[in-house]
Amino acid sequence: MKEMQEKVDQYIGQFKEGYFSPLAMLARMSEEVGELAREVNHYYGEKPKKSSEEVRTMEQEMGDILFVLICFANSLDIDLEEAFDLVMDKFESRDKDRWTRIEKEGASNE
């Protein structure tokens, strides 16, 4: 993740404008999430694509979201590896018994 953040920072660093403001970044991320939602709706929902619509993939849309998220994090000096570790710790402690686990073969219920 650190490598991706550095790569994005080098790319954005080429331009005088630099990173967008946090509010603009959030708006951009919302836009990208909406584009992913549209793709999911086309593939799994009741709304097929029009023949005139551009072919996009969920992979492309997720990539766009990831790029904007990295830009957002970089602009606020947030280390995404640290952020990920914090959220995983939360899931592994607070939410550890929240869902039904898959039983491993050979495990007894005693």
C-alpha positions, 0 to 999 in steps of 0.5 A, a space after each residue: 500500500 505504501 508503494 501505491 501511495 508513493 506512486 500516486 504522490 509522484 504522479 500528482 506531484 507533477 502538477 501545479 494544482 496538486 491534490 484537490 481539497 478534501 471536500 472536492 475529493 469526497 465529491 469525486 469519490 462519491 462520483 466514482 462509487 456511483 459509477 461502480 454502483 451503475 456497473 453492478 446494477 448492469 451486471 447483477 440488477 434489473 437495468 441492462 446497459 443501453 447499446 450506446 453506453 460505454 463498456 466499463 468494468 467493475 475492475 476499472 471502477 474499483 481502480 478509480 475508487 482506489 486511486 481517489 482514496 489514495 489521493 484523499 489519504 495522501 492529501 491528509 497525510 494518512 498512511 493507509 496501511 495504518 488505517 487498514 491495520 486499525 480497522 482489521 484490529 476492530 473487526 478481529 476484536 470487537 466483531 470477532 463473534 458477530 457472524 457465524 464462522 465456517 466450521 473446519 472439517 474434523 472439528 467437534 462441537 463439544 
